[in-house]
Amino acid sequence: MKDKQFLMIPGPTPVPERALLAMAKHPPGHRSPEFSAIMQEVYRDLKWLFRTEEDVFVYTSSGTGAMEAAIFNLVNPGDKVLSLVMGNFSERWAKIARTRGAEVESINFDWGRAVDPAVLKQRLEQDVNREIKFVTLIHNETSTGVTNDLQALTAIIKEHGALSIVDGVTSVGAIPVKMDEWGIDVLVSGSQKGFMIPPGLAFLACSKKAWAVHEKCQNPSFYFNFVAYKKSVDENTTPYTPNVSLIAALKETLDMMKEEGLENIYGRHAKLACMVRNGVKRLGLKLFVEDDATGSNVITSICPPEGISVPDIRKTLNKDYDIVVANGQGKLKDRIFRIGHLGFVSERDVITALGALEESIKKLKPSFTAL
Ligand SMILES: Cc1ncc(COP(=O)(O)O)c(C=O)c1O
């Protein structure tokens, strides 16, 4: 049916009406007092969401822009970067750091499993001369549906003394992330995820320790420059023309988040994930992430049943039920499909998706029976 399509991919995520209406208004001038008033609130509320006393920069880019901003404002060519890789997005850090000319060492973990803190600890303990300057890692690996124990990992990095550079693109605003309390040095995120607005904004906050490292960075990024963005936060503006309509929408969704409350948001995502995992198991399908304790609260990866292909499941869900789910990425393409339950998602949406999944499978394989 027309106009009924529902995105259950891990971003872009569904957008609430309040945000859509804000975007439908005439865009304000980006140097106007009206827009500065919006920026002031947005900057304040982003600190609340990131759970930090530090400033949160707002970039007009997708999430990868903030990842690039982190590397190109901190890392010098030749610096040693340790990259913890367990999927497509955690691997992106290593690629960006190599582009910067860093000496990158990756520790690879099986896709579908979390980073083992003991392995990180052992590697950092071997680094007696403190050559490793940065450790890049991801909180929620969207390509596999695994959430790392970020608190444990950042504690280990802190003890060593390297800077932790964390991808929180699909965790901020959905899964607990406590930037200051956990000692995260750099935390980045993107708008089309837990923020409940369309793609186009990226966010970055950095600790005082990271700021001191930035001051020694040779040839830092121009467009994403930390100093320019910090000055702009102080003046309730942005250095260049931002996506004003998206920022107006963000103000609305940040208000919505405050009304719901952070703990309730985290609880809702935990409940939705539990419903999806249990529903999938009840259908007799296999979850790609075997350990529920590391299974993500925002995305669930599912192996297709015997004899049915991932493209057929996705096509049937889309064509017959107006529900879009994601394919696997990279080496997992067509091996898993992923149901996103991130952002503006309710229990009703999840129940509908599970029902539609069961019906789709029955259509594709009439002999199929749920457990
Ligand atoms: C965990 C994670 N990191 C980074 C990105 C990249 O963000 P973008 O596509 O907005 O550049 C994504 C996008 O899905 C993601 O899920």
The ligand as an SDF file (V2000), in Angstrom:
LIG
                    3D

 16 16  0  0  0  0  0  0  0  0999 V2000
   27.9240    1.7760   13.8840 C   0  0  0  0  0  0  0  0  0  0  0  0
   27.9720    2.6350   12.6760 C   0  0  0  0  0  0  0  0  0  0  0  0
   29.0410    3.4120   12.4780 N   0  0  0  0  0  0  0  0  0  0  0  0
   29.1510    4.2040   11.4280 C   0  0  0  0  0  0  0  0  0  0  0  0
   28.1450    4.2670   10.4860 C   0  0  0  0  0  0  0  0  0  0  0  0
   28.3250    5.1460    9.3130 C   0  0  0  0  0  0  0  0  0  0  0  0
   27.4460    6.1660    9.3460 O   0  0  0  0  0  0  0  0  0  0  0  0
   27.0200    6.9560    8.0090 P   0  0  0  0  0  0  0  0  0  0  0  0
   26.4880    5.9500    7.0450 O   0  0  0  0  0  0  0  0  0  0  0  0
   25.9840    7.8640    8.5800 O   0  0  0  0  0  0  0  0  0  0  0  0
   28.2250    7.6500    7.5200 O   0  0  0  0  0  0  0  0  0  0  0  0
   27.0010    3.4870   10.6440 C   0  0  0  0  0  0  0  0  0  0  0  0
   25.9140    3.5260    9.6590 C   0  0  0  0  0  0  0  0  0  0  0  0
   25.0480    2.7070    9.6090 O   0  0  0  0  0  0  0  0  0  0  0  0
   26.9150    2.6530   11.7750 C   0  0  0  0  0  0  0  0  0  0  0  0
   25.8460    1.8850   11.9800 O   0  0  0  0  0  0  0  0  0  0  0  0
  1  2  1  0
  2  3  1  0
  2 15  2  0
  3  4  2  0
  4  5  1  0
  5  6  1  0
  5 12  2  0
  6  7  1  0
  7  8  1  0
  8  9  2  0
  8 10  1  0
  8 11  1  0
 12 13  1  0
 12 15  1  0
 13 14  2  0
 15 16  1  0
M  END
$$$$
